[in-house]
Amino acid sequence: METGNIFYATGKRKDSVAKVWLRPGTGNIIVNDRDMGEYFDISVNQELLASPLVLTEKQDIFDIKITVMGGGQSGQAGAVRQGLSKALVLADPELRGVLKNAGFLTRDSRKKERKKYGKKGARASFQFSKR
């Protein structure tokens, strides 16, 4: 969705949902009203979040406001990456090919497998005792 110079997109990963707003600015990234480095304290997740910006070389062009909820930190970072990629495509449709080839526009549908009845976990069984 586009409102003037503000671009909005939603990203999802595991149980996380991220709402991303892009507006022209200086490259400031705010996640849930906190700085990106403060919210995502693991550097791998910070790199994952910023990877669409690095790939398209748009680090210092947009101010980004992100609201993310649900799931854990790595799931949230993946959701933000997809939402940010979708918002970048809205801002500049020519970036679609680059982001699609990198796999940033595709939702990663892997989720935790549910525990089955009569089993210890999703696939693990209780240890069999012969006697």
C-alpha positions as CSV (number, residue, x, y, z in Angstrom):
1,M,0.0,0.0,0.0
2,E,1.3,3.5,-0.9
3,T,0.3,6.7,0.8
4,G,2.1,9.6,-0.7
5,N,5.8,9.0,0.0
6,I,5.1,6.3,2.6
7,F,5.2,2.7,1.6
8,Y,3.7,-0.1,3.7
9,A,4.0,-3.9,3.5
10,T,3.5,-6.9,5.7
11,G,6.0,-9.8,6.2
12,K,5.5,-13.2,7.8
13,R,7.8,-16.0,9.1
14,K,6.9,-18.9,11.4
15,D,4.5,-17.3,14.0
16,S,5.8,-13.7,13.5
17,V,4.2,-10.9,11.6
18,A,6.0,-7.6,10.7
19,K,4.4,-4.4,9.6
20,V,6.9,-2.2,7.7
21,W,6.7,1.5,6.8
22,L,9.2,3.1,4.5
23,R,9.5,6.9,4.1
24,P,12.3,9.0,2.5
25,G,15.0,9.8,5.1
26,T,18.5,9.1,6.4
27,G,18.5,5.4,7.0
28,N,17.1,5.3,10.5
29,I,15.6,1.9,11.5
30,I,13.1,1.8,14.4
31,V,11.7,-1.6,15.6
32,N,8.8,-1.5,18.1
33,D,9.8,2.1,19.1
34,R,13.4,1.0,19.8
35,D,16.6,1.2,17.8
36,M,17.3,-1.8,15.6
37,G,20.5,-2.7,17.4
38,E,18.8,-2.5,20.8
39,Y,15.8,-4.7,19.7
40,F,17.7,-7.3,17.7
41,D,20.8,-7.9,19.9
42,I,22.1,-10.8,17.8
43,S,24.2,-9.5,14.9
44,V,23.0,-12.3,12.6
45,N,19.4,-11.1,12.9
46,Q,20.5,-7.5,12.3
47,E,22.3,-8.6,9.1
48,L,19.2,-10.6,8.1
49,L,16.9,-7.6,8.6
50,A,19.2,-5.2,6.6
51,S,20.0,-7.6,3.8
52,P,17.4,-6.3,1.3
53,L,18.7,-2.7,1.9
54,V,22.3,-3.9,1.4
55,L,21.4,-5.9,-1.7
56,T,19.6,-2.9,-3.3
57,E,22.1,-0.3,-2.0
58,K,19.3,1.7,-0.3
59,Q,20.7,1.9,3.3
60,D,20.7,5.7,3.5
61,I,17.6,6.5,1.4
62,F,14.7,5.5,3.6
63,D,13.7,5.8,7.3
64,I,12.1,2.6,8.4
65,K,9.5,2.0,11.1
66,I,8.7,-1.6,12.0
67,T,6.1,-3.1,14.2
68,V,6.8,-6.8,14.8
69,M,4.9,-9.3,17.0
70,G,4.7,-13.0,17.7
71,G,7.4,-15.7,17.6
72,G,11.0,-15.5,18.5
73,Q,13.8,-13.2,17.5
74,S,15.0,-15.1,14.3
75,G,11.4,-15.5,13.1
76,Q,10.8,-11.8,13.6
77,A,13.9,-10.9,11.7
78,G,12.8,-13.1,8.8
79,A,9.3,-11.5,8.9
80,V,10.9,-8.0,8.8
81,R,13.1,-9.0,5.9
82,Q,10.1,-10.1,3.8
83,G,8.1,-7.0,4.7
84,L,11.0,-4.7,4.0
85,S,11.6,-6.4,0.6
86,K,7.9,-6.0,-0.3
87,A,7.9,-2.3,0.7
88,L,11.0,-1.7,-1.4
89,V,9.3,-3.2,-4.4
90,L,6.4,-0.8,-3.9
91,A,8.8,2.1,-3.7
92,D,10.8,1.0,-6.8
93,P,9.2,-1.7,-8.9
94,E,12.5,-2.2,-10.8
95,L,14.0,-3.9,-7.7
96,R,11.5,-6.8,-7.9
97,G,13.8,-9.0,-10.0
98,V,16.8,-8.6,-7.8
99,L,14.9,-9.2,-4.6
100,K,13.0,-12.2,-6.1
101,N,16.2,-13.9,-7.3
102,A,17.6,-13.5,-3.8
103,G,14.5,-15.2,-2.4
104,F,13.5,-12.2,-0.2
105,L,9.9,-11.9,-1.5
106,T,9.0,-15.6,-0.8
107,R,7.4,-16.4,2.5
108,D,9.5,-19.1,4.4
109,S,6.7,-21.5,5.2
110,R,8.7,-23.8,7.5
111,K,7.1,-24.0,11.0
112,K,7.6,-26.2,14.0
113,E,6.0,-29.6,13.5
114,R,3.3,-30.4,16.1
115,K,3.7,-33.1,18.7
116,K,1.8,-36.3,18.0
117,Y,-0.3,-38.2,20.5
118,G,1.4,-41.3,22.0
119,K,4.8,-39.8,21.1
120,K,7.4,-37.9,23.0
121,G,7.6,-35.1,20.5
122,A,6.9,-34.5,16.8
123,R,8.7,-37.7,15.7
124,A,10.6,-38.9,18.8
125,S,9.0,-41.9,20.5
126,F,9.4,-43.1,24.1
127,Q,12.2,-45.6,24.6
128,F,11.0,-49.2,24.0
129,S,11.4,-51.6,26.8
130,K,11.4,-55.3,25.9
131,R,10.9,-56.5,29.5
